[in-house]
Each structure stands twice: as C-alpha cells, then as structure tokens.
C-alpha cells in the first residue's frame, strides 16, 4: 500500500506529493506546523495542537486554508488511508505560492500539507538507559513561541548534537539558562524532588506535551516550578528529562558527557511518561510494541 | 512564450515547477539562495554572488548540486530561455528531500531551483523622490551572514514596513544600532560627507552590491567608514540610502516619517548608483527603460 499525503485538497501518493517552487514555505520559511502523535489510533493532544496552530497562524496573519473542523476530518482521513495505528501526523500550513516578494501577497492562497509516517517511536533503550544531550548556544530568532518552519538553527543544533553522539541539543541563552531542546522541552528534577521547566514566553515553544504534563502534575500533586535553570543546575540535578510530541518523555542521563544523578533514568522521568500516557488513555507504544 | 524555471536538471514551465513536500527547504528552511540582477543581458556581480553562495553552502555543509561551472551555464540558459534582458535571476539550493528529521540526511540530494523574472526595477519615482523606511527591532537569528532561506522575520519586517507606507524596514539591534534592511544594506552620509555602513559580521548579510560599492568608493576616492550607526545618527544624517542586488542603490529620504537632510535625494546616493552601474558597464535600467 503506498503512503498517502494530503496536499491542497488532494490525497496523493507521498512520493509524488509536491508544492510550487514559489510557495512561500519554500522561499521564505513563511509557514507553521504541528506534529501530532498517533498512538493506537488515538490522536494525542489534538485539541492542544489545534489551539497552538490557531495561535501560530494568527501571529503570522496566515489565513486558514480550510475550516478547523475540515482539518480534523482530513487529519483522520490521512491516518486512515495510511493504516497507521502508531504514527507521526505532520501538518504544515504556509502562506502559499506567490510571485517572490518579501511582503505578503495581497490575496494569499495558503498551502496545506499533511503527511503521516508510521513509527515504532524510540528504541526501548532510550527509556531503559536514557538519552544524552549536549548544550549549545541558542542562536534562534526572538519569536520561538511561534511554531514556524523557520527551523534552520534547530536543524543545525540537532546535527551538532548527533555528531557529538548525543540524542538532543539543549539550547542555552546568553545568560547561561537553558531555553529548550532543538525539538523538545527541557526539564530537570532538583535534589529536593521539584520538577522544573522554563516558563512559556517568546524564548521557547510552549510544548503541547509540556502543557499536558504540567496539567497532569497539578492533578496528581507533583511539585513543579516553572522557572529557567542554568546548565550548572542541570548538571547537579537529581534527574533530567525531555518532552515532545514525538518522544513523549525521555529520561536525560548525560549532559555534555557528564552523568546526571546516578547516570540512570530516575523515578520522576518514568512517572511523567506514564502519567502522560495514562491521561491520553493509551499504553506505552515503546513497551507495548515490544521494540 | 511561457516562463521557464530550472528544477533539478530540467527546464520546466514556471507554473508547473515544483519540489517535494519533504524537501528540507520547505520543512526546515534548510537552504540558501542568491538573487542576481540581469541588466541589458549582463549578470551583475556574478563572481561575487557565486563566491557568497559557495560560502553559504559551506557554512551549512550543503553539497553542491552541480559543479559551479555548470551552475553558470544553467543560469545563462534560464536567462536565454526567458528572453530576459532586464531581470532578477533567482538561485536556490536546499539540502533536498529526505524523510522528515531535524538532523541532516546521511546522503543528501540537494535541490537546485533557478527562476528568472523580467523586471523594470523600481519606478523612476523611487530615484526622483527617494523611498521611506521605518525602523524596527532586529529579531533574527545570530547567523545573518549566511544567506539562508530562513527569511520569516525579514518577511514580517517588510510587511510591517509596507503596512506603514514605507518601502523598507531597517532593523535595529538591542543597542540601538541599525543592522540592515529586511532585504538590503543600510547606509548614511554624515554631514561631513562620510559614507557609512555597518561592517560585515554575523550581524548582517554582507551584500554583494554593498561590497562592489565599497570597492568602487575606494577606487574613486570617496571617503567611507565601515561602522555601526544609530537610528538617531541616521535621522540627523545628510543623506541615507539602501543597496541590494534588486534595487541597486536607492536614496532613503524618510526614516520613521522624518525627512533626512532636506528630504530630497542627495548627491552621494546618486553618485553611488551611477558608480555601481558604470562599474558593471551598463546604463541605469530605470532611466533607460523610461519607466
């Protein structure tokens, strides 16, 4: 069965799915996106992702290409056509094609692209041993709260991390505080057992998985604090973890080559992941899949 | 005669020219570009543009899609097929299509797109009356020296300028110094007749037109200084101007609504433009075209 993508009103074979060379997404990074994790057929945090998409479009004055309720239908149809129980559903909206000019076209025809890729998520080793991160300067623009496709610095950072043998790069602001990972939010657990993550602002992307975890923590009475933390504090923490739609929550056991805590995944990282999945009403796809 | 674009080895009707939805240029802004002005069939500053393209690709570790000498041939062929005496030749290279992942693909197949658009350049009024700019905070990333397609902040800035009735937005760093325009370099002429523009660094894109003008100024004995200037100094300057491949050099006669000098184009702005065009061996396309 060929993989199917949705592009501007049509369901097409993924391999043949294309956009015009003057799409502003291709020439100006003038677009936004969301990644929705599908676990056992459930679209995780769908409301949160659509709310953020709405906000991103508004911040950039990009019109909706279809009505939100139509988008929801298309999302489901793409999952269905790809017969994907466990998958990453990718939604991208750009300001669409227009003769090349920095200023916005007067009457934009926004582009909507939706793809779906089956996934077995991280290997179980990422949960059992945790992952390594490196720290690197945050060189991004000042509106990181908008989930735009202007992702070149994040791609460069991730590549730097991978080349250093790490799974993720934690970006650090000029004052030495961690902002977030290249494609995830960053967390620590203090020696007092306090879960800590940076508050939402223009400095970070307010992760949907992050928001759900904070809501769950409130519900379950887990102590947390939204504040910035330094690299030094992270190195000295009891635990560290990262969250994103695609990875859910993974223990971070090494930062810049140094072990965090005893160098093994800690109890709160595990609990955060379980809590998130239980809230979504699904089993852990990594363990369940027996990867 | 239909407009023709070049995409990855093929000359195709512009209207049908496309790239894959998982091209990294579309999903990650992972690519670079150049705009070469064609005046009366001459590719202006071709060497400079190719040198900067080489540098941009190297900084991002994007391999050449074709050999540089082949690129030169294709550039000419695109101009020829579009029968464009006066045109903007646009060259974009991305890391190419790959299954979506922040890190670089192991074996990239870079994408090469070249388009050509006939132009009559700015209306003569821009030369006769000058253009207006507004100032706005520079919110871009920290590697503005790379001519990447990660242009969302510049597009937002230009749109803001246009909505304010201006032609360009001059971006200002946190210390109050002008970095550059959204798609041009910024210059002033002091009351002592000194031409001033910000030195090349990671804070600005080192314009090819800018470089040629500085070389011409040296040759012709025009006093210039490469240093940052504040908005206050610009408002108090004798003249202001902007340069880019597409606009060549235009007098800036209003900044944030305030007239510069006597509010009319000054002599040095005019001389800079004439000097640049004479150096390229071409007549002014705006005046020559009788627009």
Interface residues (C-beta under 8 A of the other chain):
Chain A: X5 X7 X17 X18 X19 X20 X21 X22 X23 X24 X25 X26 X27 X28 X29 X30 X33 X60 X61 X90 X92 X94 X99 X100 X102 X103 X104 X113 X115 X117 X137 X139 X140 X141 X142 X143 X148 X149 X150 X151 X152 X153 X154 X155 X156 X157 X158 X159 X161 X162 X182 X183
Chain B: X5 X7 X17 X18 X19 X20 X21 X22 X23 X24 X25 X26 X27 X28 X29 X30 X33 X60 X61 X90 X92 X94 X99 X100 X102 X103 X104 X113 X115 X117 X137 X139 X140 X141 X142 X143 X148 X149 X150 X151 X152 X153 X154 X155 X156 X157 X158 X159 X161 X162 X182 X183
